Amino acid sequence: MGVDENVFFRESTLRICSSLNIVTALKSCFDYIKHYVPMNRMSLHILDADLNVLRFLALVGDNVVEDSERVLPLPEKGRNERAALLKNREVIRIMNQPDSKLGTPEIHERLGLKPNISTMNMALKLEGNWIGDLGLVADGLNQYTDEHARLLLLLHEPFAIAMSNALKHQEVIRFKDMLADDNRYLFDELRSFLGDEIVGSDFGLKAVMEMVQQVAPLDSPVLLFGETGAGKEVIANAIHYSSPRKDGPFIKVNCGAIPRRSSTASSSGTKRERSPAPSVKGVDDSNGPTKAPSSWTKLESYLHRPRSGCCMSFKKKEIERVGGTSSIPVDIRIISATHRNLEEMITSGRFREDLWFRLNVFPITIPPLRQRREDIPALVHHFIDRKSIELKFTERPVLAPGAIDKLVAYDWPGNVRELENMIERALIQHHGGVLSFETFLPRSASGGRKVAEDVGRNRTLPSLDEINARHIRQALKMASGKIQRAGRGRTNPGAPSKYSQEANEQTGDSVRKEKLAPFYLTCLFHSVANWRD
């Protein structure tokens, strides 16, 4: 045929290796080789004699829908003959006429091929292992010759390598899909274990959840306010997992745990000469823009006096590593939280005002548990269910009558966290019978605080004059009735007075009394005169 074998091999190999997509590469190769070898179809396939199926890795041809990962069940006729053929396979096998013993007419019919066709098959072997076959199909009988077989045999190794790579690539894709499916399953299981819905979202936290739904789809910074244990981290999770960034990482940073001297390095990384720069997880892990979907920040002691670079990072969404010379763009969303009054801290100079304006874009205040007591019954049942599973209880404990009422009456200074810990403590010490929390609540929860408040409401407050008179009597008693020394004879404040010298000579309680008396009497000298009148 006058074919330059070197050119044929080079051009065919370039096309085989032109794409990681095996269908695309096989189609490119088919379009070139068909000018030298007659064919209407080309396929990479694997014959599984045990399952009696033909698995197509790639199938291309004229007027053929390009396909991959197709499995064709084979007829029972010729199954044993095909299995025997696999055990004693030849590298090149030409079949210019259908073989009824192998069931080829039935196979051709299932493939939608014409009855009178010729086929040429090349078994692919790599590192001593048979990995599959390359099949060529041409319309008409007696289409293939030994010369065609010789040309095809030149491409045995490139096709074997291409098929091996394609199989490994598809295996990686399958493992990736399996991993993603497992992650979705585990995430769903975790969500179902922790609770798909936030307890109280329809009652005490309804307003908060409405704000969460408003801000979650956006990239705006969120600032969460709430007492310790009120559920700030739960709301932060709800914002992240309701946002378009939910499939990305959610990085939690406790700023109070970062040393002040290393704050910049911790948030932006460092750059060292002649060595790769360490990366900060989720912030700088590549040379290009980094996607760090959400960053959960607890505003504790670290951010009370932050560096100005921190503010610029929030504004421009760029970081510059310590020792670096260029800015690195980052794609992040900041969700901050604190239990402190930042406005008072700004007034006292303990918090930067510019950082406050950067973070306080969309503030959300989470009410304490004492302000949403209607959520306590649902929280109690939720924690009992969850903790019973964690503690491997065979049966869920039954609550004692009136147990929830006592929990509702308590103020819960530790909020939801205190309630959760108390329920877990009660379950650990539960030894059967009904579950009661009376012994685990502070004494004030059983009525002590309420009684004290009621007693305080019923008492009559003394007048200011009565308070002053009582205070003056006590001062006079401490000074043994002497008031003439108060405020007199001290022309030079720095010089020791006769009174102070006398006081220094005394010891014990008398020294304390003599030193304290002038203080009280100096402040209230005029009140003494008015009281005596």
Secondary structure, 3 states (H helix, E strand, C coil): CCCCHHHHHHHHHHHHCCCCCHHHHHHHHHHHHCCCCCCCEEEEEEEECCCCEEEEEEEEECCCCCECCEEEECCCCCHHHHHHHHHCCCCEEEECCCCHHHCHHHHHHHCCCCCCEEEEEEEEEECCEEEEEEEEEEECCCCCCHHHHHHHHHCHHHHHHHHHHHHHHHHHHHHHHHHHHHHHHHHHHHHHHHCCCCCCCCCCCHHHHHHHHHHCCCCCCEEEECCCCCCHHHHHHHHHHCCCCCCCCEEEEEHHHCCHHHHHHHHHCECCCCCCCCCECCCECCCCCEEEEEEEEECCHHHHCCCHHHHHHHHHCEECCECCCCCEEEEEEEEEEECCCHHHHHHCCCCCHHHHHHHCCEEEECCCHHHCHHHHHHHHHHHHHHHHHHCCCCCCCEECCCHHHHHHHCCCCCHHHHHHHHHHHHHHCCCCCEECCHHHCCHHHHCHHHHHHHHHHHCCCCCHHHHHHHHHHHHHHHCCCCCCCCCCCCCCCCCCCHHHHHHHHCCCHHHHHHHHHHHHHHHCHHHHHHHHC
